[in-house]
Amino acid sequence: MRRSLKKGLFVLLSIMLVLGSSCSSKKSDAAVTDEEVTLTMVVWDKANTTYLQPLVDAYTAKNPDVSIEFIDIPANEYQDKLSIMLSGGETADLISVKDIPGYAAMVNRKHILPLNEFIEKDSYDLAQYSGVTNDITVDGNLYALPFRSDFWILYYNKDLFDAAGVPYPTSETTWAEYEDMARNVASGSGANRVYGTHYHTWRSTVQLATVQDGKNQIITDNYSFMKPIYDMVIDMQDDEVVMDYSSQKVGNIHYSSLWYNERIAMMPMGSWFISTLITKIKEGEADMNWGIAKYPVPAGVAPGTTAGTLTSMAINANSKNKAAAWDFIKFFCGPEGAEVLAKVGNFPAIRNDAVIDILANMDGFPADATSREALRTSTVRLEMPMHDKVGTVERILNEEHELIMTGSVSVDEGIAEMTRRVGEALNE
């Protein structure tokens, strides 16, 4: 009798456990339903990230049964703390991906979920990201969707071009044409020198132009493809068409001060400078007639091919609400989220007609067609591609770039050292 009773209780408990597990699974991984769901998102510097709350508010207004909670980490501690949390089994649903090294680390440690199954099921269109999702696909798997992407364009001072009688840059300007413009618009001497263009001290200002054709990448074992662009920049520096690198470093001169003081006629720079420039003009700290054009391209490369950075969103592999998290990511990183981002002055990864209309209609944005067209990209190459030795490679490239730009070594010598040192690092 006792044995039968024990056996009956065991069977009953087993059934209850199975049913409980089934219910839990349905609640955790079902698509968004009428049930209330709380999603937790890991972010950095929430108070200073102005786009977060508007995006969340826009989503929850459409999905009142979903609430979003934040885990906020200081920006300078973000990747280290996040890595510790995820390694310890953190179950937060959504992970903000700050940069490529952080993304690579989370992919390698299997901390974030491949999104392929969700993308295929919903026939989600990756083409709207101008090709950048290809650059963050690892072994056929995409682990995050980009939502924000600053990209490189060409700023120019219309008054300085008019004074020199030089036509403005266009949407199809090549690097050869750009150099001619720079030489023709440069004028004056000494403290009154107007430089034709400008290269800030970042390595990227020179090197990004060398990978636009898609034939080469910043991380490689042969950097000979960089020679033509370095030769062009060094020649312009020697001829005082651009301010020399050493003067910028010694004087701690920022590109913005040269621009505000109208010492440079044009400047390759990121889209992040647009809102800053508009604000400075409104505040009376700058006063010029300016415009932007697409980033110049090598001959034969499609206009609108540029380079950029990404901020992305991923799903934690330990999330208990994966389907609901995907629904949020589709909004956050999709066309609807892009419009919200644009309305608060940020540049989304998706730049469709609606987004471009919002950005081009910002108060203070140049009214001409070329400036508007500059917001439309065809292909965006990552400033630094995926690789497990990205940090080491970037350090080497920075060091050799400085030696070339200061004249400590020739272009050929610097490129040879890049090739040797990076090759050794990649083979370690």
C-alpha positions, 0 to 999 in steps of 0.5 A: 500500500505504502509502495503504491502511494509513493509511486502515485505521488512520484508520478503526480509530482513528475507531471506537475514538474513537466507542466510547470516547465512547459508553462515557464518555457511558453512564457519565456520564449513566446512572441509578445502576447497579452501577458506583461513582460519586463525586459532588462537592457544593459546600457552605458551612461544612461543619463547622457545618452539622450536617445534611449528614453525616447526610443523606449517610450516610443516602443512601450507606447505601441506595446503597453504590456512591455516595460523596459528596465535599465542596468546602467554602467559607466562608459569607461568601465562598460566592457569590463563590467559587462564581461564579468556579469555575462560570465557570471550568468547575468540574465538581462535580456538586451545588451547594448554593443558599444564597439567592435572589440566588445562585440567580438569578445561577446561572440567568442564567449557565446554571451550573445544570441545568433539572430539568424533564426529570427531574421529568417522567420520574419524575413527581416530586411538587412539590406537597409543597413547599407552593407554593415551587417555583412561586416559583423557577420561571423561564420554566417551568424549575425549576433546584433543589429545596428541602430546608430552609425556615424559615417564620414562625409566632406565638410566645406566652407562655401565662402572660402570656395567662392572667394577662391573661385573654385566650384564646390565639391559634389556628390561624385567628387573623387580623391583626385578631384578633391586634391585639386580643389584643396590646392586651388582653394588654399591661400594666404600665409602665416597666421592668415593661411587658409588651408585647402583641406585638413587631416586631424591627427587620427589614423582614420582620417588618412587610412579609411580612404584606402579601403573604400573599394572593398578590395582591402581591409584595415587588418591585413598582412600587406599594407602596400595599398595605402601608399597612394593616399599617404603619398597624396597627404604627405605631398599636400602637407609638404606644400602647406595645403594642409596643416602639418601633423607635428604642429597639430600635436605640439599645439594640441590643435583640434580640428573644430577650432580651425574650422570655426576660425575659417582656417580650413576650406574643407575637411573629411570628418564624421557626421557627428560634427553636424549637430555640434556645428549647428549648435555652435553657429546658433550660440554665436561661436561660429559664423560661416556659410557651410555645406557637406558632400559625400565622402570622396571616392577612388575612381570607379567606386560608387558615390556614397561609399564611405566608412563608419562606426556602429552601435548595436543591440544584441540579445543575451544568450541567457535571456528568459524573454528571447522572443520579446527581446527580438520584437523590441530589437526590430523596433529599436534598430528598425525604420521606426526606431531610426526615425525616433533617433533622427528626431533627437539629432542622432544618425541611425544605421538606417537612412531611408527617405523618411530619416533623411527628411528628418535630418535634412530639416533640422534647423540650421542644416544646409539647404542645398541639394548636395548637403541633403544627398550627402546623408544618403550612403550606398556602402558603409565600411567599418572603420575597424573590422572584426578580429580577435587581435583588433586592439594590437593591430590598431596600436601598431597602425597608430604608431606607424601613422604618427611616424609617417606623418611627422616625417620620422620615416618615409611612406615606404618605410612606414608601410613596410613596418606596418606590414611586418609588425601586423603580420607578426602579430597576426601569426602569433 
